[in-house]
Amino acid sequence: MTMLTDFNATLKQLLVKRVPLDPNEVEISFDCPKREWSAKVLKPTVNLYLFDVRENVTMRTLNYRTVNGTEGRTGRRRPPVNVDLSYFMTTWAREVSDEHTLLWRSMTAMMRESELGADILQGTIKQDWPINIMVAQAEGVLRNPGEFWNALDNDLKPAVVYAVTLPVDLNVFHEAPLALSSVTNLADARQERVGRKIALGGMVRTKGKGKTPGAPVVGALVSFPKIGISVRTGGNGRYFASGIPDGTHQVIVTEDGGKPVERELVVPSRAYDLEV
């Protein structure tokens, strides 16, 4: 199953539950509405033909999210790519009045569903990210319906364009060592920078010598004695310290019941992990 298949199933549920349509009385089709197809239509039908798929470049962003990786590491995940799907919705019946009634009821149901309800979402279609929807808008990708019908070799009839923007997760994940930091600039009354303080984070791991190399050290005391700052590592061996100025700092790590181990940290750096 693909995301397109799942969204087609979602659209079908939208029509069945929101119009509502009885699938035993009204067919819901995703076929291309060519003349040979329409000649075989035997009962009232709503046709949703997907005629255009393209990336929505105006919504493109490179704001990566920081997420947890494996073995205590962190990384950045690329945001979803937004893809526009455009459907050409037509209705088919023996009587024109039935076609128009079916088209109007389907269109208004889609307009009311400005946010897809959880009860109609199928498969991989989730509402974790916003799903933008446009129904019967003049600025859509289909500018000349007459040419469209000529290409299908079929007679011109009223249609509604249903356009939806779906976020597509490409699962692009860049893993990196844990290195969390933020910078606070300090300024005087004239708004001239006089210094800065850095909040940083890292992981304390074992180095070896009878220990499991690379294992996180839980509950260790991480001290910056010259500036009077001390913090402890959490359950995953991570520590966070704020108010650290630029420069080279002496750091003393003391495990529970162990001897103090002296290390050196340069701030700012790309990583602040410590081995003991």
ZIRASUL-V163913 format. One record per residue. RES is the residue in one small letter. PHI is phi as a letter, one per 40 degrees, with the letter a starting at -180 (none if undefined). PSI is psi in whole degrees, 0 to 359 (* if undefined). OMEGA is omega in whole degrees, -180 to 180 (* if undefined). Layout:
# ZIRASUL-V163913
res=RES phi=PHI psi=PSI omega=OMEGA
res=RES phi=PHI psi=PSI omega=OMEGA
This chain:
# ZIRASUL-V163913
res=m phi=none psi=141 omega=178
res=t phi=b psi=171 omega=179
res=m phi=c psi=323 omega=178
res=l phi=c psi=316 omega=178
res=t phi=c psi=317 omega=180
res=d phi=c psi=323 omega=180
res=f phi=c psi=325 omega=173
res=n phi=d psi=318 omega=178
res=a phi=c psi=326 omega=177
res=t phi=c psi=317 omega=178
res=l phi=c psi=320 omega=179
res=k phi=c psi=317 omega=178
res=q phi=c psi=325 omega=178
res=l phi=d psi=313 omega=-179
res=l phi=c psi=319 omega=-178
res=v phi=c psi=317 omega=-174
res=k phi=c psi=332 omega=-173
res=r phi=b psi=332 omega=-180
res=v phi=c psi=311 omega=-13
res=p phi=c psi=158 omega=177
res=l phi=b psi=142 omega=174
res=d phi=c psi=113 omega=-179
res=p phi=d psi=341 omega=178
res=n phi=c psi=341 omega=-179
res=e phi=b psi=330 omega=-178
res=v phi=b psi=126 omega=178
res=e phi=c psi=142 omega=174
res=i phi=b psi=115 omega=-172
res=s phi=b psi=151 omega=176
res=f phi=b psi=16 omega=-180
res=d phi=c psi=162 omega=175
res=c phi=c psi=124 omega=-174
res=p phi=c psi=57 omega=176
res=k phi=c psi=169 omega=-177
res=r phi=d psi=317 omega=-178
res=e phi=c psi=330 omega=177
res=w phi=c psi=312 omega=-177
res=s phi=c psi=333 omega=179
res=a phi=c psi=340 omega=-178
res=k phi=c psi=0 omega=-179
res=v phi=c psi=125 omega=-175
res=l phi=b psi=335 omega=-179
res=k phi=b psi=165 omega=-179
res=p phi=d psi=134 omega=-173
res=t phi=b psi=139 omega=168
res=v phi=b psi=121 omega=-179
res=n phi=b psi=128 omega=177
res=l phi=b psi=97 omega=-176
res=y phi=c psi=118 omega=177
res=l phi=c psi=110 omega=-174
res=f phi=b psi=353 omega=-179
res=d phi=a psi=134 omega=177
res=v phi=b psi=124 omega=180
res=r phi=a psi=155 omega=177
res=e phi=c psi=140 omega=174
res=n phi=c psi=94 omega=-173
res=v phi=c psi=337 omega=179
res=t phi=c psi=341 omega=179
res=m phi=b psi=5 omega=-178
res=r phi=c psi=136 omega=178
res=t phi=a psi=150 omega=178
res=l phi=b psi=24 omega=179
res=n phi=c psi=90 omega=-178
res=y phi=c psi=148 omega=176
res=r phi=c psi=141 omega=175
res=t phi=c psi=125 omega=-178
res=v phi=b psi=162 omega=178
res=n phi=c psi=139 omega=177
res=g phi=b psi=222 omega=-178
res=t phi=b psi=153 omega=175
res=e phi=f psi=45 omega=176
res=g phi=g psi=9 omega=179
res=r phi=c psi=167 omega=179
res=t phi=b psi=177 omega=-180
res=g phi=a psi=185 omega=-180
res=r phi=b psi=135 omega=177
res=r phi=b psi=131 omega=179
res=r phi=c psi=137 omega=178
res=p phi=c psi=161 omega=-180
res=p phi=c psi=153 omega=171
res=v phi=c psi=133 omega=-179
res=n phi=c psi=125 omega=-177
res=v phi=b psi=127 omega=178
res=d phi=c psi=127 omega=173
res=l phi=b psi=129 omega=180
res=s phi=b psi=121 omega=-180
res=y phi=b psi=141 omega=177
res=f phi=b psi=105 omega=-175
res=m phi=c psi=123 omega=177
res=t phi=b psi=160 omega=178
res=t phi=b psi=149 omega=-173
res=w phi=b psi=130 omega=178
res=a phi=a psi=171 omega=-180
res=r phi=c psi=324 omega=-179
res=e phi=b psi=138 omega=180
res=v phi=c psi=321 omega=-180
res=s phi=c psi=323 omega=178
res=d phi=c psi=321 omega=177
res=e phi=c psi=313 omega=-178
res=h phi=c psi=319 omega=178
res=t phi=c psi=316 omega=-179
res=l phi=c psi=321 omega=179
res=l phi=c psi=316 omega=-178
res=w phi=c psi=315 omega=-179
res=r phi=c psi=321 omega=179
res=s phi=c psi=317 omega=-179
res=m phi=c psi=312 omega=-178
res=t phi=c psi=326 omega=176
res=a phi=c psi=319 omega=178
res=m phi=c psi=324 omega=178
res=m phi=c psi=322 omega=179
res=r phi=c psi=329 omega=-177
res=e phi=c psi=65 omega=-179
res=s phi=c psi=339 omega=173
res=e phi=b psi=121 omega=-174
res=l phi=c psi=126 omega=-179
res=g phi=c psi=149 omega=-178
res=a phi=c psi=333 omega=-177
res=d phi=c psi=348 omega=179
res=i phi=b psi=350 omega=-179
res=l phi=c psi=134 omega=-176
res=q phi=b psi=140 omega=172
res=g phi=f psi=238 omega=-174
res=t phi=c psi=358 omega=-179
res=i phi=c psi=112 omega=-178
res=k phi=b psi=163 omega=177
res=q phi=b psi=23 omega=178
res=d phi=c psi=330 omega=178
res=w phi=b psi=151 omega=-179
res=p phi=c psi=140 omega=175
res=i phi=b psi=112 omega=-178
res=n phi=c psi=137 omega=-176
res=i phi=b psi=136 omega=172
res=m phi=b psi=135 omega=-179
res=v phi=b psi=126 omega=174
res=a phi=f psi=47 omega=179
res=q phi=c psi=137 omega=-176
res=a phi=c psi=334 omega=-176
res=e phi=c psi=18 omega=-180
res=g phi=c psi=181 omega=-176
res=v phi=c psi=342 omega=-179
res=l phi=c psi=102 omega=-175
res=r phi=c psi=336 omega=-176
res=n phi=b psi=90 omega=-179
res=p phi=c psi=327 omega=-180
res=g phi=d psi=316 omega=178
res=e phi=c psi=325 omega=179
res=f phi=c psi=313 omega=-180
res=w phi=c psi=325 omega=176
res=n phi=c psi=319 omega=179
res=a phi=c psi=331 omega=179
res=l phi=c psi=354 omega=-178
res=d phi=f psi=48 omega=180
res=n phi=b psi=168 omega=-178
res=d phi=c psi=145 omega=179
res=l phi=c psi=135 omega=177
res=k phi=a psi=161 omega=-178
res=p phi=c psi=144 omega=-178
res=a phi=a psi=159 omega=178
res=v phi=b psi=133 omega=176
res=v phi=c psi=123 omega=177
res=y phi=b psi=115 omega=-177
res=a phi=b psi=132 omega=-179
res=v phi=b psi=142 omega=177
res=t phi=b psi=115 omega=-178
res=l phi=b psi=134 omega=173
res=p phi=c psi=125 omega=-178
res=v phi=b psi=114 omega=180
res=d phi=c psi=116 omega=-179
res=l phi=c psi=0 omega=179
res=n phi=f psi=38 omega=177
res=v phi=c psi=115 omega=-176
res=f phi=b psi=125 omega=178
res=h phi=b psi=108 omega=-178
res=e phi=c psi=144 omega=-179
res=a phi=a psi=162 omega=176
res=p phi=c psi=151 omega=178
res=l phi=c psi=120 omega=179
res=a phi=a psi=88 omega=-178
res=l phi=b psi=130 omega=179
res=s phi=a psi=152 omega=171
res=s phi=b psi=152 omega=-174
res=v phi=b psi=132 omega=174
res=t phi=b psi=115 omega=179
res=n phi=c psi=137 omega=179
res=l phi=b psi=133 omega=-177
res=a phi=b psi=154 omega=177
res=d phi=c psi=188 omega=-177
res=a phi=c psi=337 omega=179
res=r phi=c psi=11 omega=179
res=q phi=g psi=29 omega=175
res=e phi=c psi=134 omega=-176
res=r phi=c psi=130 omega=180
res=v phi=b psi=356 omega=179
res=g phi=i psi=183 omega=177
res=r phi=a psi=155 omega=176
res=k phi=b psi=144 omega=-176
res=i phi=b psi=132 omega=170
res=a phi=c psi=125 omega=-174
res=l phi=b psi=161 omega=178
res=g phi=a psi=151 omega=179
res=g phi=a psi=191 omega=-180
res=m phi=b psi=140 omega=174
res=v phi=c psi=123 omega=-179
res=r phi=b psi=160 omega=176
res=t phi=c psi=144 omega=-178
res=k phi=c psi=331 omega=-178
res=g phi=i psi=217 omega=178
res=k phi=f psi=65 omega=178
res=g phi=g psi=354 omega=179
res=k phi=b psi=168 omega=175
res=t phi=c psi=114 omega=-176
res=p phi=d psi=134 omega=176
res=g phi=g psi=1 omega=-180
res=a phi=c psi=142 omega=178
res=p phi=c psi=143 omega=179
res=v phi=b psi=115 omega=-176
res=v phi=c psi=137 omega=174
res=g phi=g psi=16 omega=179
res=a phi=c psi=146 omega=177
res=l phi=c psi=121 omega=179
res=v phi=b psi=114 omega=-174
res=s phi=b psi=141 omega=170
res=f phi=b psi=85 omega=-169
res=p phi=c psi=326 omega=-175
res=k phi=c psi=342 omega=179
res=i phi=b psi=4 omega=173
res=g phi=g psi=35 omega=180
res=i phi=b psi=130 omega=178
res=s phi=b psi=138 omega=178
res=v phi=b psi=165 omega=177
res=r phi=b psi=151 omega=176
res=t phi=c psi=149 omega=180
res=g phi=c psi=195 omega=-176
res=g phi=c psi=344 omega=178
res=n phi=b psi=12 omega=179
res=g phi=g psi=7 omega=-177
res=r phi=c psi=149 omega=175
res=y phi=b psi=155 omega=178
res=f phi=b psi=132 omega=-180
res=a phi=b psi=135 omega=-179
res=s phi=b psi=162 omega=179
res=g phi=g psi=28 omega=-179
res=i phi=c psi=123 omega=179
res=p phi=c psi=166 omega=175
res=d phi=c psi=151 omega=174
res=g phi=h psi=184 omega=178
res=t phi=c psi=124 omega=-172
res=h phi=b psi=139 omega=170
res=q phi=c psi=130 omega=180
res=v phi=b psi=132 omega=179
res=i phi=b psi=123 omega=180
res=v phi=b psi=125 omega=-179
res=t phi=b psi=114 omega=175
res=e phi=c psi=159 omega=179
res=d phi=c psi=114 omega=-179
res=g phi=g psi=6 omega=-178
res=g phi=b psi=178 omega=180
res=k phi=c psi=147 omega=177
res=p phi=c psi=139 omega=178
res=v phi=b psi=127 omega=-177
res=e phi=c psi=133 omega=177
res=r phi=b psi=174 omega=-178
res=e phi=b psi=134 omega=177
res=l phi=b psi=135 omega=174
res=v phi=b psi=127 omega=-178
res=v phi=b psi=126 omega=3
res=p phi=c psi=155 omega=176
res=s phi=a psi=172 omega=178
res=r phi=c psi=337 omega=-179
res=a phi=a psi=151 omega=-178
res=y phi=b psi=31 omega=178
res=d phi=c psi=151 omega=-179
res=l phi=b psi=141 omega=176
res=e phi=b psi=138 omega=180
res=v phi=b psi=* omega=*
